[in-house]
Amino acid sequence: MRVKICGIRSLDEAKEVIEAGADALGFHVELDHSRCPVAAATASGIISKLPPFISSVVVTSETDPKKLLLIMKSTGATTLQLHKEVSPEAVNAVKSVFFKRKYTSLFR
């Protein structure tokens, strides 16, 4: 089982929930009606300081693929959670850009 704690707004909060056993931290970036919103730049600053095996999740109600890509790139988050109905086309547009990975062989 993995545990995600949402609503992280500071590095101190991040450290506390990691110490408590969280595996993933959720950041409310451009999430309608959030009680604990955080700017993408603030989320980025926290995410850049997370230990390597802690996942970072942007939780957003944004639906525009271009804006979603901008949010993900600007925060450095590893996971996107959409908190609003989004068309399959929009999801595929984001996945096709954001989740492209280049792999190189460790053995030559």
MOMOBEL-V126194 format. One record per backbone hydrogen bond with DSSP energy under -1.0 kcal/mol. NH is the residue of the N-H (numbers start at 1). CO is the residue of the C=O. E is the energy in kcal/mol with one decimal. If there is no record, write none. Layout:
BEGIN
[[NH	CO	E] [NH	CO	E]]
END
This chain:
BEGIN
[[5	24	-2.3] [8	26	-2.2] [14	10	-2.1] [15	11	-2.6] [16	12	-2.2] [17	13	-2.4] [18	14	-2.1] [19	15	-2.4] [20	16	-1.6] [21	18	-1.4] [22	17	-2.8] [23	3	-2.6] [24	3	-1.9] [25	55	-2.6] [26	5	-3.1] [27	57	-3.1] [29	27	-1.4] [29	59	-1.1] [34	31	-1.6] [38	28	-2.4] [43	39	-2.6] [44	40	-2.5] [45	41	-1.9] [46	42	-1.8] [47	43	-3.2] [48	44	-2.3] [49	46	-1.6] [50	47	-1.6] [54	51	-1.6] [55	23	-2.4] [57	25	-3.0] [58	79	-2.6] [59	27	-2.7] [60	81	-2.2] [61	30	-1.7] [68	64	-2.6] [69	65	-2.5] [70	66	-2.0] [71	67	-2.5] [72	68	-2.5] [73	69	-2.8] [74	70	-2.6] [75	71	-1.8] [76	72	-2.1] [78	56	-1.1] [79	56	-2.0] [81	58	-3.2] [83	60	-3.5] [91	87	-2.1] [92	88	-2.7] [93	89	-2.2] [94	90	-2.1] [95	91	-2.9] [96	92	-2.6] [98	94	-3.1] [99	95	-1.8]]
END
